[in-house]
Amino acid sequence: MFFNDLNKIQDIAARTNFAIFSVPEIKLDSKNIFCLYPDEKKHKISVDMVREFITHATTTSSSDYFFIVYSAETMNEEAQNAFLKALEEPNEQCHFVLLTKAPSMLLPTILSRAQIYYYQNSDTLSSQIEADETIKNFAKRLIVARPNDLIKIATELHAKKDDEGRNFALSVVGTAIEILYKTYFATNNKKFLQKLPNLLSLYDNLAMNGNIKLHIVADML
């Protein structure tokens, strides 16, 4: 989804427990906000930093509180998994927000739980996609695939080990979605949005442990 006003991030985030915003570097300044930034020296967010951060999400207040992670892509896998634990039993008044220039660098398990919003400006939507080349190549194949091609792609992805295969498939589909959003913004050609409903449905089904081979073929036809 697109949005075009950085001042509306909190308003948008207030509608959900968990949202990811693909945005340039910004500073949100408001009451009821807890912020987590990368370490100034290492430029990373460690698992210990995340664990300390999410301890604040135990409020029983009736007011909305926002837990904002800046440069979320700097969390390593362990830190991202620790962050996920805060989402297992969400408090209705707690809204978790990840700000990042590179959504594709987040774990598929993170992406599958969130609403993802792309800031509609040239700096963000024309930025390079950070995914691994193998994932990008699979994503491009998926976007242009004909029915026979889908069977081949599905078979290749299904052949991977269970957890590895599912995470890889989710990364491929998430990257395909990002490619289409950014290509549409660059060209203003609506044909690049035609397959988005299929890809979004596929992502949701894979995230809910649906059969990889079955859904790639069924959802993309």
C-alpha positions in Angstrom: 0.0 0.0 0.0 1.1 3.6 -0.7 0.9 6.6 1.5 2.1 10.2 0.8 2.3 12.0 4.1 5.0 11.2 6.6 3.0 13.0 9.3 0.3 10.4 9.0 2.4 7.5 10.0 1.0 7.4 13.5 -2.5 7.7 12.3 -2.0 4.8 10.0 -0.2 2.7 12.6 -3.0 3.3 15.1 -5.3 1.2 12.9 -3.2 -2.0 13.4 -0.9 -3.6 16.0 2.0 -4.0 13.6 3.0 -2.0 10.5 6.1 -1.6 8.4 6.8 1.7 6.6 9.3 1.9 3.8 10.5 5.5 4.3 13.5 7.7 4.1 15.2 8.7 7.4 12.8 10.6 9.5 12.2 11.6 13.1 8.8 11.1 14.7 8.2 13.3 17.7 5.1 12.8 19.7 3.9 11.7 23.1 3.4 8.0 23.9 6.3 6.9 21.8 9.1 4.5 22.6 11.9 4.4 20.1 14.7 2.0 19.3 17.7 3.0 17.3 20.7 1.1 16.0 23.8 1.2 18.2 25.8 4.3 17.3 29.1 2.4 16.9 28.1 -0.9 15.5 25.1 0.5 13.5 23.1 -2.6 14.5 20.2 -3.5 16.7 21.1 -6.4 18.9 18.8 -9.0 20.4 19.4 -7.6 23.9 18.4 -4.1 22.7 15.1 -5.6 21.3 14.4 -7.6 24.5 14.8 -4.5 26.7 12.7 -2.4 24.2 9.7 -4.8 24.2 9.6 -4.9 28.1 7.8 -1.5 27.8 4.9 -3.1 25.9 3.2 -4.2 29.1 1.2 -1.0 29.6 -2.4 -1.3 30.8 -3.1 2.3 29.8 -6.2 3.0 27.8 -4.2 5.4 25.6 -2.4 4.3 22.4 1.4 3.7 22.7 3.7 3.4 19.7 6.9 1.3 19.7 9.0 2.5 16.8 12.1 0.7 15.5 14.3 2.9 13.3 16.4 1.3 10.6 14.7 -1.9 11.3 16.7 -3.7 8.7 19.8 -3.5 11.0 18.2 -6.1 13.3 19.9 -9.5 12.8 17.8 -12.7 12.6 18.0 -13.3 16.4 16.8 -9.7 17.1 14.0 -10.0 14.6 12.8 -13.2 16.2 12.9 -11.6 19.6 10.8 -8.8 18.3 8.2 -11.3 17.0 7.6 -12.5 20.5 6.1 -9.1 21.4 3.5 -9.8 18.7 2.3 -13.1 20.0 -0.1 -11.6 22.6 -0.6 -8.1 21.4 -2.0 -5.4 23.7 -4.7 -3.5 21.8 -3.1 -0.2 23.0 0.4 -1.1 21.7 1.2 -0.4 18.1 4.5 -1.7 16.8 6.1 0.2 13.9 9.2 -0.7 11.8 10.8 2.1 9.8 13.1 0.8 7.0 14.5 1.7 3.6 14.7 -2.0 2.8 11.7 -4.1 3.7 13.1 -7.1 1.7 15.9 -7.4 4.3 13.4 -8.3 7.1 12.5 -11.9 7.8 9.5 -13.4 6.0 8.0 -14.1 9.4 8.2 -10.4 10.2 6.8 -9.3 6.8 3.9 -11.8 7.0 2.6 -10.4 10.2 2.6 -6.7 9.2 0.8 -4.2 7.0 3.4 -2.8 4.7 3.3 0.8 3.5 5.5 2.4 0.9 6.1 6.1 1.0 5.1 7.5 -2.4 8.1 9.6 -3.3 11.0 9.1 -5.7 13.7 8.6 -3.0 12.0 5.6 -1.4 10.3 3.9 -4.4 13.2 4.4 -6.8 15.7 2.9 -4.3 17.5 -0.3 -5.1 15.9 -3.6 -3.8 18.3 -5.1 -1.3 17.3 -8.8 -1.7 19.8 -11.4 -2.7 20.3 -11.8 -6.4 18.9 -15.4 -6.4 15.8 -14.2 -4.6 15.4 -11.3 -7.1 15.8 -13.6 -10.1 13.1 -16.0 -8.7 10.9 -13.0 -8.0 11.2 -11.7 -11.6 10.5 -15.1 -13.0 7.4 -15.3 -10.8 6.1 -12.0 -12.0 6.3 -12.9 -15.7 5.5 -16.6 -15.3 3.1 -18.3 -17.6 1.1 -21.4 -16.3 3.8 -23.9 -17.4 6.5 -21.7 -15.9 4.6 -21.6 -12.6 4.7 -25.4 -12.3 8.5 -25.3 -12.8 9.0 -22.5 -10.2 6.8 -24.2 -7.7 8.6 -27.4 -8.1 12.0 -25.7 -7.6 10.9 -23.9 -4.4 9.0 -27.0 -3.1 12.2 -29.0 -3.4 13.9 -27.0 -0.6 13.9 -28.2 3.0 10.7 -27.3 4.9 11.6 -24.2 6.9 14.3 -23.1 4.5 11.9 -23.5 1.6 9.1 -21.6 3.2 11.2 -18.7 4.2 12.9 -18.6 0.8 9.5 -18.7 -0.9 8.2 -15.9 1.3 11.2 -13.8 0.5 10.7 -14.4 -3.3 7.0 -13.4 -3.1 7.7 -10.4 -0.9 10.5 -9.2 -3.3 8.1 -9.7 -6.2 5.6 -7.4 -4.5 8.2 -4.8 -3.8 9.4 -4.9 -7.4 5.9 -4.4 -8.7 5.2 -1.5 -6.4 8.4 0.3 -7.3 8.0 -0.4 -11.0 4.5 1.0 -11.0 5.6 4.1 -9.2 8.5 4.6 -11.7 6.2 4.1 -14.8 2.7 5.0 -13.6 1.6 2.0 -15.7 -1.2 0.2 -13.9 -0.4 -3.1 -15.7 2.2 -3.6 -13.0 -0.5 -3.7 -10.4 -2.5 -6.5 -12.1 -0.7 -9.3 -10.4 -0.5 -7.7 -6.9 -3.7 -9.2 -5.6 -2.5 -12.7 -6.6 0.9 -12.1 -5.0 -0.6 -10.7 -1.8 -2.9 -13.7 -1.5 0.0 -16.1 -2.2 2.1 -14.4 0.5 -0.7 -14.7 3.1 -1.3 -18.4 2.2 2.4 -19.3 2.4 2.7 -17.4 5.7 -0.1 -19.5 7.1 1.8 -22.7 6.3 -0.1 -23.4 3.1 1.4 -25.9 0.6 4.1 -24.1 -1.3 3.7 -25.9 -4.6 -0.1 -25.9 -4.6 -0.5 -22.2 -3.8 2.2 -20.9 -6.2 0.2 -22.5 -9.0 -3.3 -21.9 -7.8 -2.9 -18.4 -6.5 -1.0 -17.1 -9.5 -3.2 -18.4 -12.3 
